[in-house]
Amino acid sequence: MSTSVRQRTTSTQSPAPFPPPSSSAPLPVPSSILPSTPLNQPNGSLPNTPLAISFISAVLATLVVVPLTYVVQPYLVSLGSAGWGWARPQLGAYLASVGVFHLLEFWVTAGWNPAKLSVDSFLINNGAGYHAAHVAGLVEYFLSSYFFPGKYTGILSSPLYLVPVFAILILAQTFRSLAMIHANHSFSHVVKAVKHDDHVLITNGVYAWVRHPSYVGFFWWAIATQLLLGNIASTLAFVYVLGRFFYYRIINEERHLVRFFGKDYVEYRKRVGTGLPFPIPTNQE
């Protein structure tokens, strides 16, 4: 499985749109870092920015999709409850969470890291493994719905189970987005092997709690999506594959971070854990 990557060592060819962050500097807000070219001037009361454009597009798409559910509802009802028992709220929440994840990847980049904004910021091209993993999760869900529908009438549909799962999902997504915001222009979706002049070590915000907050957010968000669907095999597979992926990713990334920031990163690493539920060796430099 391939997944999205956070790296705090990145570069741009154009001047930074705002000062490099520090542990004491206030975080910039989107309105203070938007480009001021003629193409981005407001049109009446509407801000003319990539963030605003993508947000309006999402709202309009919602206005199209939601009413369509009422169009198809009579057909689903005509099939009888046995014909569309798979259409549970959990499935809808899962699909919505995946959509929100990709939208927030773009929106946060547009608001706090506009110099790196591109179509890749949606992370739609997040690797074949990423998409295969979600397809596998859906396959397990639909097979379970067909062969073992009774499993969704017990604990898996009770508030005692769903409320904690939703809490993990929301908190994990929030944590990842905050990681991108607190790193702002130092955030990148790829690991950089070359240190440039604008590389800074982020130790404030959520980075004061864990040193890999975007990884932590993605790990628990992905696990929660499978728990939401009631998937047993996919949940275990996600834990193993993501754990293995981040284990080697962090070892590789921290080699560069130690080389870039030397003692500062070594001391930071001693103070702050990865935030992931498995140990990462720190003697791999």
URZIZI-V47148 format. One line per field, one symbol per residue. ss: DSSP state (H for helix, E for strand, C for the rest). phi: phi as a letter, one per 20 degrees, with the letter a starting at -180 (. if undefined). burial: b if it has 9 or more other ideal C-beta (glycine too) atoms within 8 Angstrom, else e. A space follows every 10 residues. Layout:
ss = ???
phi = ???
burial = ???
//
This chain:
ss = CCCCCCECCC CCCCCCCCCC CCCCCCCCCH HHHCCCCHHH CCECCECCCH HHHHHHHHHH HHHHHHHHHH HHHHHHHHHC CCCCCCCCHH HHHHHHHHHH HHHHHHHHHH HHCHHHCCHH HHCCCCCHHH HHHHHHHHHH HHHHHHHCHH HHCCHHHCHH HHHHHHHHHH HHHHHHHHHH HHHHHHCECC CCCCCCCCCC CCCCHHHHCC CCHHHHHHHH HHHHHHHHCC CCHHHHHHHH HHHHHHHHHH HHHHHHHHHH HCHHHHHHHH HCCCCCCCCC CCCCC
phi = .ebfcdbecb bceefffbfg fbfdffffdg fecffdfgfd fgdmeefdcg ffffffffff fffefgffff feggfffffn ffecffeegf ffffffffff gfffgfffff edbffdfbff fflfeenfff ffffffffff fffffeecff feddffdegg efffffffgf ffffffffff ffekfeebec eddcedfefc eecdmfffec ecfffgffgf fffffffffm eeffffffgf ffffffgfff gfffgfffff dlfgfgffff ecefneebfc fdddf
burial = bebbbbbbbb ebeeebeeeb beeeeebbeb eebbeeeeeb eeeeeeebbe bbbbbbebee eeeeeeeeee eeeeebeeee eeeebbebeb bbbbeebbeb bbbbbbbbbb bbbbbbbeee bbbeebbebb bbbbebbbeb bbebbeeebe bbeeebbeee bbeebbebbe bbbbbbbbbb bbbbbbbbbe bbeeeeebbb bbebbbbeeb bbbbbbbbbb bbbbbbbbbb beebbebbbe bbbebbbebb bbbbbbbbeb beeebbebbe ebebbbeeeb eeeee
//
